[in-house]
Amino acid sequence: MNRKNIIITSGDPSGCGPIIILKAIEQFHPKNINFFVVGDKAVFEKLGDYKKLKHQINLIDADTRGIKRLKKGRVSKLGGYAGLNYLKRALKIMEEKNIKHLVTAPLSKEASRLVCKDFIGHTEYLASYFKVRRVAMMMTSNSIKTILLTRHIPLRKVPSALCKEEINNTVSLVYSSLKRQFKIKNPKIVLASVNPHAGVNTFLEREEKKLLEATLEFRKNIYGPYPADTLFTKENLKKYNCIICAYHDQAMIPFKLLALRRGVNLTLGLPIIRTSPAHGVAYDAMKKGNAPFHSSMLAAIKLALQLSP
């Protein structure tokens, strides 16, 4: 039986990444998987689960100088450097070993920016690395799929960031991914309006007109824009395969309410599969010594292995 290769970056070493990686791999039963984990051995050796799992993973030790002095649950330049270095190492190994499946544990944007001032997030970093212009951030679970038209920008900049070309490109990318990767024959996509109560037939502001143009031009199963406050009902989640939202919190608040513990962040448009847990570094939990949940990391690993680039 051919073994599948998957590489996992351990994220900010001050955060939850190393713990949730070990917990998820312990719960993962298929035996035909090669797990390559990029991180610091000195960090993993402090965790009780590492001793019993070390023979099930291939740990690529970054051997980061000074890593033993790192404090849990705190923003630091060292943590930012280590987390970004794990990602760089992983991408190099993927190239060398022709690995197509990447799972990234959470990075701290604050810590990363102490090292790389232009760092926005994994999505943008990977798009730049692979020189890909059309990418999309999909938050997905068994019950909900949603896309962010704009990602990590201030709310005041959202209206000017919405342009016809980007909307059309995102809709096209989402439609093809739902068909090809998720095996949905006739995907139904719906757009959320930007403004309160704005829909196809009423309260159309400039933003809604841009969205409406996209639905008319695409000429497939795309609907809206419809008011965002009613799109996330059970009925609509069954009716549509994906909800495209205009800005970060419009998508993330309902998604995390409905699917945080089993949700996955999937980057569309890359030549590889990249997934991540649907949460951050969990500094608060790490400071208190609480064990964060690992179900989202487990779901990210499973989805990465199910999909093809």
RAKAWO-V557301 format. One line per field, one symbol per residue. phi: phi as a letter, one per 40 degrees, with the letter a starting at -180 (. if undefined). psi: psi as a letter, one per 40 degrees, with the letter a starting at -180 (. if undefined). burial: b if it has 24 or more other C-alpha atoms within 12 Angstrom, else e. A space follows every 10 residues. Layout:
BEGIN
phi: ???
psi: ???
burial: ???
END
This chain:
BEGIN
phi: .cccbabbcc gcccbcddcc cccccccccd ccbccbbbab dccccccdcc dcbcccbbcc ccfccgcccc ccgbcacccc cccccdcccc cccdccbfcb bbbbccbccc ccccbbcccb iddccccccc fbcbbabbcb acbababbcb bcbcdcccdc ccbdcccccc dcccdccccc cbfccbdbbb bccccdgcad bafccdcccc ccdcccccfb cbbhcbdccb cccdcccccb cabcbcadcc ccccccccad cbcbcbccgc cbcbbaccac cfddccccgc cccbcccccc cccdcccbc
psi: hhhihhhhie aheeaedddd ddddddehdh efhhhhhhah ddddeehded deedeeighh hdfhheddeh hifihidddd dddddddddd ddddddefhe hhhhiiihdd ddeedgdehd idddddddde fhdhiihhhi adeihiihdi bgiiddeddd ehiddddddd dddddddddd defhdgihii hhidihehad eifhaddddd ddddddddfa ghiaiihdee dfiddddddi dhhhidicdd ddddddddfd eeiihhhiei eihhiiifia efdddddeei hiiedddddd ddddddii.
burial: eeebbbbbbb bbbbbbbbbb bbbbbbebee eebbbbbbbb bebbeebebb eebeebbebb bbebeebeeb ebbbbbbbbb bbbbbbbbbb bebbeeeebb bbbbbbbbbb bbeeeeeebe bbbbbbbeee eeebbbbbbb bebbbbbbbb bbeeeeebbe ebbbebbbbb bbbbbbbbee bbeeeebbbb bbbbbeebbb eeebeebbbb bbbbbeebee bbbbbbbbee bbeeebbeeb bbbbbbbbbb bbebbbebbb bbbbbbbbbb bbbbbbbbbb bbbeebeeee ebbbbbbbbb bbbbbebeb
END
